[in-house]
Amino acid sequence: MSGTSPGAARQLAERVLQQVGRVIVGQDEAVTHCLMAVLARGHVLLEGVPGTAKTLLVKALARALGREFGRVQMTPDLMPSDVIGTYVFHAGTGEFSLRQGPLFTSMLLADEINRAPAKTQSALLEAMQELQATIDGVTHPLDPDFAVFATQNPVEFEGTYPLPEAQLDRFMLKVVVDYPEPRAENELLLRVHRGEDPLRIQAEELEPCVTTEAVAQSRREIEAVTAQEAVVTYVGEVVRATRSSGNLVLGCSPRAGVMVLKAAKTHAALTGRDYLTPDDVKAVALPALRHRVILRPEADIEGLSADDVLRGVLGEVPVPR
């Protein structure tokens, strides 16, 4: 792939955005970030108020990529076995058989993950980190492309269980699904007026628009993205700067730097380049780091957000030339 002509990754992204855009209006950035995580073999935490099409976004993306989709609605009474599965005894044969849970899929949507108790949330940890599930002492491999997309509502706190730092750190990106721009929201209303209500359109109506080989080729391009040592160390400097920020109680771990580097290389490939730049790092820094830091109470009282603090950190770290 040359530095100017679009490669397979960029072409794949354009096709996926066009296909998902048939049912999702005005969320191109969120779709792109989710696609980046899939290509980089990462997991995504989606945060947004109800009605911003988070569930439909993931379902449409899975359909466009030709992936098997599974969904589990997280509730306070949900047990780990409801997610990963359990062995069932058959009286007729006297044998046990595995009844697989929704975990056994390619793209799993854990809807409202912060409504599930810690024990059930932790059932996802092994799957997210090791691509396997252990049931009654027996380990079962998951799909090699297994990815978790977890949603949470930022405004409801009653009846929720905040995700622990260890769980949050497993997500490559935290994508904020905001309200669409006025023009996009008007387009949504016009589609409804024309009888094309996207809220009723099922993602199953979408056709897979990329092949398995196209995804594999895109991943090879991402792995082949080159970077000068100064740009790679810039990632480390940004991550370390979060640990000394006066506005943060908790900065980012070394795993955060790895995730930023992977996401930045994916961003470079999706924009048609085979080399990494500091701008790629800046483009993915907020979604890759915002869920890994904890604000000091004083900063929270002042109305600062994690994104505000991270923008300040990016502004302070010297950019390599």
C-alpha positions as CSV (number, residue, x, y, z in Angstrom):
1,M,0.0,0.0,0.0
2,S,1.4,3.4,-0.9
3,G,1.3,6.5,1.1
4,T,-1.2,8.2,-1.2
5,S,-3.5,5.6,-2.8
6,P,-6.2,3.9,-0.7
7,G,-5.5,0.3,0.2
8,A,-7.7,-2.6,1.1
9,A,-8.3,-1.3,4.6
10,R,-9.5,2.1,3.4
11,Q,-11.7,0.5,0.7
12,L,-13.2,-1.9,3.3
13,A,-14.0,1.0,5.6
14,E,-15.7,2.9,2.9
15,R,-17.9,-0.1,1.9
16,V,-18.8,-0.8,5.6
17,L,-19.7,2.9,6.3
18,Q,-21.9,3.0,3.2
19,Q,-23.7,-0.2,4.1
20,V,-24.2,0.6,7.8
21,G,-25.3,4.1,6.8
22,R,-28.4,2.6,5.3
23,V,-29.8,2.1,8.8
24,I,-27.6,4.3,11.0
25,V,-27.7,8.1,10.4
26,G,-25.1,10.6,11.6
27,Q,-22.8,8.2,13.5
28,D,-20.0,7.7,11.1
29,E,-17.3,8.4,13.7
30,A,-18.7,5.9,16.1
31,V,-19.1,3.3,13.3
32,T,-15.5,3.9,12.2
33,H,-14.1,3.5,15.8
34,C,-16.1,0.2,16.2
35,L,-14.7,-1.0,12.9
36,M,-11.2,0.0,14.0
37,A,-11.6,-2.2,17.1
38,V,-12.8,-5.2,15.1
39,L,-9.8,-5.0,12.7
40,A,-7.4,-4.5,15.6
41,R,-9.0,-7.5,17.5
42,G,-10.2,-5.3,20.4
43,H,-13.4,-4.8,22.4
44,V,-15.5,-1.6,22.6
45,L,-17.5,0.1,25.4
46,L,-20.3,2.1,23.9
47,E,-21.7,4.9,26.1
48,G,-24.7,7.0,25.1
49,V,-28.2,8.0,26.2
50,P,-31.1,5.8,25.2
51,G,-32.3,6.2,21.6
52,T,-28.9,6.9,19.9
53,A,-29.0,3.5,18.1
54,K,-26.1,1.8,20.0
55,T,-27.6,-1.7,19.7
56,L,-28.6,-1.2,16.1
57,L,-25.1,0.1,15.3
58,V,-23.4,-3.1,16.5
59,K,-26.0,-5.3,14.8
60,A,-25.6,-3.5,11.5
61,L,-21.8,-3.6,11.7
62,A,-21.9,-7.3,12.4
63,R,-24.2,-7.8,9.4
64,A,-22.1,-5.7,7.1
65,L,-19.0,-7.7,8.1
66,G,-20.8,-11.0,7.7
67,R,-20.3,-11.9,11.4
68,E,-22.4,-14.0,13.7
69,F,-24.2,-11.7,16.2
70,G,-25.2,-12.4,19.7
71,R,-26.9,-10.3,22.3
72,V,-27.4,-10.6,26.1
73,Q,-29.5,-8.1,28.1
74,M,-27.6,-7.5,31.3
75,T,-29.9,-7.4,34.4
76,P,-29.2,-7.4,38.2
77,D,-30.3,-11.1,38.4
78,L,-28.3,-12.4,35.5
79,M,-26.0,-15.3,36.4
80,P,-22.6,-16.1,34.8
81,S,-24.1,-19.3,33.4
82,D,-26.7,-17.2,31.6
83,V,-23.8,-15.6,29.6
84,I,-21.3,-18.4,29.1
85,G,-23.6,-21.5,29.2
86,T,-23.9,-24.6,31.3
87,Y,-23.9,-28.4,31.1
88,V,-27.4,-29.9,31.0
89,F,-28.1,-33.5,32.1
90,H,-30.3,-35.7,29.9
91,A,-32.1,-38.3,31.8
92,G,-32.7,-40.5,28.8
93,T,-29.1,-40.9,27.9
94,G,-27.6,-40.3,31.3
95,E,-25.1,-37.9,29.8
96,F,-24.4,-34.2,30.1
97,S,-24.3,-31.8,27.1
98,L,-23.1,-28.3,26.8
99,R,-25.8,-25.6,26.3
100,Q,-23.8,-22.7,25.0
101,G,-24.6,-19.2,26.1
102,P,-24.7,-16.1,23.9
103,L,-21.0,-15.8,24.5
104,F,-20.3,-18.3,21.8
105,T,-20.6,-16.0,18.8
106,S,-18.4,-13.7,16.8
107,M,-19.7,-10.3,17.9
108,L,-21.4,-10.2,21.3
109,L,-23.5,-7.2,22.4
110,A,-23.6,-7.0,26.2
111,D,-26.4,-4.5,26.5
112,E,-26.4,-2.2,29.6
113,I,-23.4,-4.1,31.1
114,N,-23.3,-1.9,34.2
115,R,-26.7,-3.4,35.3
116,A,-25.1,-6.8,35.8
117,P,-23.5,-7.7,39.1
118,A,-19.8,-7.9,39.4
119,K,-19.8,-11.8,39.3
120,T,-21.5,-11.8,35.9
121,Q,-19.4,-8.9,34.5
122,S,-16.3,-10.9,35.5
123,A,-17.5,-13.8,33.4
124,L,-16.6,-11.8,30.4
125,L,-13.0,-11.2,31.5
126,E,-11.6,-14.6,30.5
127,A,-13.4,-14.4,27.2
128,M,-12.1,-10.9,26.4
129,Q,-8.5,-11.7,27.4
130,E,-8.1,-15.3,26.5
131,L,-10.7,-16.0,23.9
132,Q,-12.0,-18.9,25.8
133,A,-14.6,-19.8,28.4
134,T,-14.3,-22.2,31.3
135,I,-17.5,-24.1,32.3
136,D,-17.4,-26.6,35.1
137,G,-13.6,-26.9,34.8
138,V,-13.7,-27.5,31.0
139,T,-12.2,-24.8,28.8
140,H,-13.9,-24.1,25.5
141,P,-12.3,-22.0,22.7
142,L,-14.3,-19.0,21.3
143,D,-14.4,-17.7,17.8
144,P,-10.9,-16.3,16.9
145,D,-12.6,-13.0,15.9
146,F,-14.6,-12.8,19.1
147,A,-15.3,-9.2,20.1
148,V,-17.4,-7.7,22.9
149,F,-19.4,-4.6,22.4
150,A,-20.8,-3.4,25.8
151,T,-23.2,-0.5,26.1
152,Q,-23.9,1.6,29.2
153,N,-26.2,4.6,29.9
154,P,-24.3,7.6,31.3
155,V,-27.2,9.2,33.1
156,E,-28.8,6.3,35.1
157,F,-27.1,5.3,38.3
158,E,-29.8,3.6,40.3
159,G,-29.6,-0.2,40.0
160,T,-26.2,-0.1,38.3
161,Y,-22.8,-1.6,39.2
162,P,-19.9,0.5,37.9
163,L,-17.4,-1.5,35.9
164,P,-14.2,-2.1,37.9
165,E,-10.9,-0.7,36.5
166,A,-9.7,-4.2,35.6
167,Q,-12.7,-4.7,33.4
168,L,-12.6,-1.3,31.8
169,D,-8.9,-1.8,30.9
170,R,-9.9,-4.8,28.8
171,F,-11.8,-2.6,26.3
172,M,-9.6,-1.2,23.5
173,L,-11.9,1.8,23.0
174,K,-14.7,3.7,24.8
175,V,-16.9,5.2,22.1
176,V,-19.3,7.9,23.1
177,V,-22.4,7.8,20.9
178,D,-23.7,11.3,21.1
179,Y,-26.7,12.9,19.6
180,P,-26.5,13.3,15.8
181,E,-25.8,16.6,14.2
182,P,-28.9,18.6,13.3
183,R,-28.6,17.9,9.6
184,A,-28.3,14.1,10.3
185,E,-31.2,14.2,12.7
186,N,-33.3,16.0,10.1
187,E,-32.3,13.3,7.6
188,L,-33.5,10.7,10.0
189,L,-36.9,12.4,10.3
190,L,-37.2,12.8,6.6
191,R,-36.5,9.1,6.1
192,V,-39.4,8.4,8.6
193,H,-41.6,10.8,6.7
194,R,-40.8,8.9,3.4
195,G,-41.8,5.6,5.1
196,E,-38.2,4.4,5.5
197,D,-38.2,4.4,9.3
198,P,-34.7,3.3,10.3
199,L,-35.9,2.4,13.8
200,R,-38.0,-0.4,12.2
201,I,-35.4,-1.5,9.6
202,Q,-33.8,-4.7,10.8
203,A,-30.0,-5.1,10.4
204,E,-30.8,-8.5,8.8
205,E,-31.9,-6.6,5.7
206,L,-28.3,-5.5,5.2
207,E,-26.1,-7.7,3.0
208,P,-22.5,-8.5,4.0
209,C,-20.4,-6.1,1.9
210,V,-16.9,-7.4,2.6
211,T,-15.3,-10.8,2.4
212,T,-13.2,-12.7,4.9
213,E,-10.2,-12.3,2.7
214,A,-10.8,-8.5,2.6
215,V,-10.7,-8.4,6.4
216,A,-7.6,-10.5,6.5
217,Q,-5.9,-8.3,3.9
218,S,-6.8,-5.2,5.9
219,R,-5.3,-6.7,9.0
220,R,-2.1,-7.5,7.1
221,E,-1.9,-3.9,6.0
222,I,-2.4,-2.7,9.6
223,E,0.4,-5.0,10.8
224,A,2.6,-3.6,8.0
225,V,2.1,0.0,9.0
226,T,5.6,1.5,9.7
227,A,6.5,4.0,12.4
228,Q,9.5,6.0,13.3
229,E,10.9,5.3,16.8
230,A,10.1,8.9,17.8
231,V,6.4,8.4,17.0
232,V,6.2,5.1,18.9
233,T,7.9,6.6,22.0
234,Y,5.5,9.6,21.7
235,V,2.7,7.1,22.6
236,G,4.6,6.1,25.7
237,E,5.2,9.7,26.6
238,V,1.4,10.5,26.4
239,V,0.5,7.5,28.5
240,R,3.1,8.3,31.2
241,A,2.0,12.0,31.2
242,T,-1.4,10.8,32.4
243,R,0.2,9.4,35.5
244,S,1.7,12.7,36.6
245,S,-1.4,14.8,35.8
246,G,-2.6,16.8,38.8
247,N,-6.2,16.3,37.7
248,L,-6.1,12.5,37.8
249,V,-6.1,10.0,40.7
250,L,-5.3,7.1,38.3
251,G,-3.3,7.4,35.1
252,C,-3.0,4.9,32.3
253,S,-1.3,1.4,32.4
254,P,1.2,0.1,29.9
255,R,-1.6,-1.9,28.3
256,A,-3.1,1.5,27.4
257,G,-0.1,2.4,25.4
258,V,-0.3,-0.9,23.5
259,M,-4.0,-0.2,22.7
260,V,-3.2,3.3,21.6
261,L,-0.5,2.1,19.3
262,K,-2.7,-0.7,17.8
263,A,-5.6,1.8,17.3
264,A,-3.3,4.4,15.8
265,K,-1.9,2.0,13.2
266,T,-5.4,0.9,12.3
267,H,-6.4,4.6,11.9
268,A,-3.4,5.1,9.6
269,A,-4.4,2.1,7.4
270,L,-8.1,3.2,7.3
271,T,-7.0,6.6,6.0
272,G,-4.9,5.0,3.2
273,R,-1.4,5.3,4.7
274,D,1.2,2.7,5.4
275,Y,3.1,4.8,8.0
276,L,2.2,6.2,11.4
277,T,2.0,9.9,12.3
278,P,1.5,11.8,15.6
279,D,-1.9,12.8,14.2
280,D,-3.0,9.2,14.2
281,V,-2.1,8.9,17.9
282,K,-4.0,12.1,18.7
283,A,-7.0,10.8,16.7
284,V,-7.4,7.7,18.8
285,A,-6.1,9.0,22.2
286,L,-9.5,10.0,23.6
287,P,-11.4,6.8,22.8
288,A,-8.5,4.7,23.8
289,L,-7.7,6.4,27.1
290,R,-10.9,8.1,28.5
291,H,-12.1,5.0,30.3
292,R,-8.7,4.2,31.9
293,V,-8.3,7.3,34.0
294,I,-10.0,8.5,37.2
295,L,-10.5,12.2,37.9
296,R,-9.6,13.8,41.1
297,P,-12.7,15.0,43.0
298,E,-11.5,18.6,42.7
299,A,-11.4,18.3,38.9
300,D,-14.8,16.7,38.9
301,I,-16.2,19.5,41.0
302,E,-14.7,22.0,38.5
303,G,-16.7,20.4,35.7
304,L,-13.7,18.8,34.0
305,S,-14.2,15.6,32.1
306,A,-11.7,12.8,31.3
307,D,-11.6,14.1,27.7
308,D,-10.8,17.7,28.9
309,V,-7.9,16.4,31.0
310,L,-6.6,14.2,28.2
311,R,-6.8,17.0,25.7
312,G,-4.6,19.0,28.2
313,V,-2.1,16.2,28.4
314,L,-1.9,15.9,24.6
315,G,-1.3,19.7,24.5
316,E,1.6,19.4,27.0
317,V,3.5,16.5,25.5
318,P,6.0,17.6,22.8
319,V,5.0,16.3,19.3
320,P,7.9,14.6,17.4
321,R,8.9,16.3,14.2
